């Protein structure tokens, strides 16, 4: 089953979620609508809303609130992207100009705020205190993750454990919240709720670790960003951490210096060091471990097309590296 087949499992719901997203983006302020639509329509895999649809129905949900919940998750995600690109001073995302590159930082931040607010409006409409509790907590944790990452820009002393904490907060947390709230609206058992929450966490970690590998072995056209972008921004990711621990002293000093100054002056040599040290294989091994943990979490669910799609999603997560 390809990624397309996974989407086909919830194709009708996915289409209704897209319609709902566009409807709820409406604003009396034209620039708000223009920027919000631009970033939502710029594609992306819509993995997080997909997780809501799959997890809620894998747990036996039969109503329609999962559509609104999926839209809420996508709005929260899009708000973080708008703010992210301002913080990172990015000018490309998914192969297109970022909103801040087109309209400036101030409108991007403010439209991100609008999307957070709209997400919380829709969350209230769900009338579920447990869902609000999970999503409000997740939003705070994601913001903390962003600050942790910002504090560690150009810091070559970040450890693997510290790095895993950053990517859990910054990336995996919304995956976790998506599958967890899917379980909550389905009225899943305590055991299934825990399993679906953990599934999202491990899947999110696997995705981020693969992204770390793609930053050094990726295809700019497919990724919508360039090889070495993380290094250019002074971000210490797992491949660099591993290469510093396992390379020669000269290699370690070169990477430390490159992280401290940012930029890509030493990229060709650093790519060599990363390849020679086995850092990308190590990072992929960690990603596969997380994908396997995610798959194991699904054992508490009854057999269904939705469960099968979630199992295959873990395979797709790590199959993006050729």
C-alpha positions, -999 to +999 in steps of 0.1 A: +000+000+000+015+033-011+010+067+006-019+073-018-036+041-007-033+053+029-051+085+020-077+066+000-088+049+033-102+082+044-105+100+011-141+112+015-134+125+050-102+141+038-121+160+011-146+172+037-118+184+060-103+204+032-137+221+025-141+228+062-106+243+064-113+267+035-147+277+049-132+284+084-104+305+070-128+332+061-121+366+075-133+402+071-097+412+068-085+403+032-048+400+040-056+375+068-075+353+044-049+357+016-019+346+038-038+319+056-051+304+023-016+307+007+001+287+034-027+261+038-029+256+000+009+253-004+004+215+000+023+194+025+012+159+034-015+169+059-002+141+081-015+154+113-052+157+102-048+123+085-038+109+119-070+123+135-092+107+108-074+073+110-070+070+148-106+081+156-120+055+131-096+028+140-110+032+176-145+028+162-158+064+158-189+068+138-199+105+139-186+136+122-167+157+149-134+141+138-136+163+107-136+195+128-109+181+150-087+174+120-092+210+108-082+222+143-050+202+142-041+215+107-047+252+118-025+247+149+002+231+126-001+259+101+002+286+128+034+270+140+048+270+104+041+307+100+059+315+132+087+290+125+096+306+092+098+340+108+120+327+136+142+308+112+142+337+086+133+310+060+124+321+025+115+287+011+091+260+023+078+231+002+094+246-029+075+279-026+083+313-011+074+315+026+046+339+037+072+360+055+093+363+023+062+374+004+044+396+029+069+403+057+074+391+092+047+412+110+017+399+089+030+363+091+032+364+129-003+380+132-019+356+108-003+328+128-020+342+158-053+343+139-050+306+131-043+297+167-074+317+177-096+301+150-084+267+161-094+273+197-128+287+186-134+254+167-120+234+196-147+249+219-174+239+194-164+203+200-175+207+236-150+182+249-130+193+279-105+163+275-098+173+239-092+209+249-070+198+278-048+178+254-046+204+227-040+234+250-012+215+267+003+204+233+003+240+221+023+251+251+048+222+248+053+230+211+060+266+219+085+255+246+101+232+219+105+262+196+122+282+224+145+252+232+155+250+196+161+287+194+183+286+226+204+258+210+210+275+177+248+275+171+253+253+201+276+224+192+274+209+227+238+196+224+236+160+235+215+133+218+192+131+248+187+169+248+181+168+210+154+140+214+136+162+239+136+192+215+122+172+186+096+155+209+083+189+220+087+207+187+075+181+162+063+148+177+040+166+202+014+175+176+014+140+160+008+127+196-020+152+202-036+143+168-038+106+175-046+111+212-076+134+206-088+110+178-090+083+204-107+107+229-136+117+206-140+080+197-145+072+234-117+046+232-108+025+262-080+037+285-057+011+270-064+021+234-062+058+243-027+053+257-017+032+227-029+058+202-012+086+221+021+068+221+016+058+184+015+095+174+046+103+196+068+075+181+056+083+145+064+120+150+099+112+162+105+088+133+094+115+108+117+141+123+147+118+124+142+110+087+139+147+080+173+151+097+188+125+073+172+141+043+188+174+052+221+158+043+210+134+016+179+149+002+166+162-031+159+199-030+131+196-055+113+169-036+119+185-002+113+221-011+145+231+007+182+227+001+207+202+014+224+216+044+197+241+054+199+230+090+236+235+092+233+269+075+210+279+103+234+265+129+210+237+140+227+208+157+208+177+145+214+140+153+237+133+123+260+161+134+259+150+171+268+115+161+296+126+137+312+148+164+311+119+189+325+093+165+348+113+141+384+124+145+393+154+166+399+174+134+365+164+121+349+173+154+365+207+155+354+215+119+318+206+127+318+226+159+331+256+141+305+252+112+277+250+138+290+281+157+292+303+126+263+288+105+265+291+067+277+265+042+314+272+037+324+238+049+294+218+037+312+195+011+337+184+038+310+180+064+289+159+041+320+136+037+325+134+074+288+126+080+288+098+054+321+083+066+312+083+103+280+063+097+259+092+112+231+089+086+228+051+091+227+056+129+200+083+126+180+060+102+183+031+127+169+054+154+141+064+130+132+027+123+132+020+161+106+047+166+086+035+136+086-001+151+075+013+185+047+031+168+035+000+150+037-021+182+013+004+198-015-006+174-018-041+188-046-030+211-068-020+182-092-044+164-084-053+127-097-027+102-086-008+071-078+022+093-055+002+115-038-013+085-033+022+070-017+034+103+007+004+103+017+012+067+021+049+076+050+039+099+066+021+069+061+052+047+077+074+074+111+057+070+108+048+033+114+085+023+152+080+023+163+063-009 
